[in-house]
């Protein structure tokens, strides 16, 4: 259900009208699946939708959608920036994990991303040193080996 809320929020940015077909295309699901999900979301008072009408998030639905988007973006940034994963894979993995990660883990991960963006680990060349490690399987000469155990 969170994917539907996220899709509605993204499609509705800038006060654009959101329709079932748009959600169907964005999520890669059939239109009856969207209609069924919208019925459930309407019952939970997260969306306003009349049959064959436009779809709009309620204030509570918007809050849930913004939280999902925040989690998704933080995870994708962590995978891409901290772990050096390509953007497409980072986005895909974020979409899978954003729904199951605990609130505490999400909070810590988001703080870690914010920290490494503001204060890169190991100085200004942290990303290039990390990339070197990923490519060569060994630490650059200027890195400390304390606490690092070799993989077998």
Secondary structure, 3 states (H helix, E strand, C coil): CHHHHHHHHHHCHHHCCECHHHHHHHHCCCHHHHHHHHHHHHHCCCEEECCCCCEEECHHHHHHHHHHHHHHHHHHHHHHHHCCCCHHHHHHHHHHHCCCCCHHHHHHHHHHHHHHHHCCCCCCCHHHHHHHHHHHCCCCCCCCCCCCCCCC
